[in-house]
Amino acid sequence: MSLRTGDTCNVSGNLTLYQDGRLGLDHIKKEADIQEGDKIVTSNISDIFLPGILIGYAVDVSIDPDHLTQSGYLIPA
């Protein structure tokens, strides 16, 4: 989730993103206010990870072509 706003998102990765030093950010609500440079931390939704652990920083967040959600990238901490 965004530490600044509390808006939630999913963090995912693949080998292509790994080679670029990035992870994917997706499933961000259209009305969410996640901006460039926002700290992305673990949320209290997961039973696996403690909340508040810094994952990285949001970059290139934009509205998806379907105009229903947003997505972008994460630079790992």
C-alpha positions, 0 to 999 in steps of 0.5 A: 500500500502507499504509505502516504495515502493508504491506497492498496495495490499488488506488487508482482514481478517477472524476469523481464522486469527483474532485468530492468530492476523493477517490479510491477504495480497493478490492481490500483483503483482508478481513484487512488492517489499513488504518485511518483516516488510514493513509498510502497509498504506491506499492508495489514491485509496479508497474514504472511508479512508484517505491515509497514515494511518498505518494499520500494518506490512507485514510478510511472503510475498511469490509468490503464487502457480500460480506464478502470484501474491504474498500474505502474512500476516499483523500484525496489528498496 
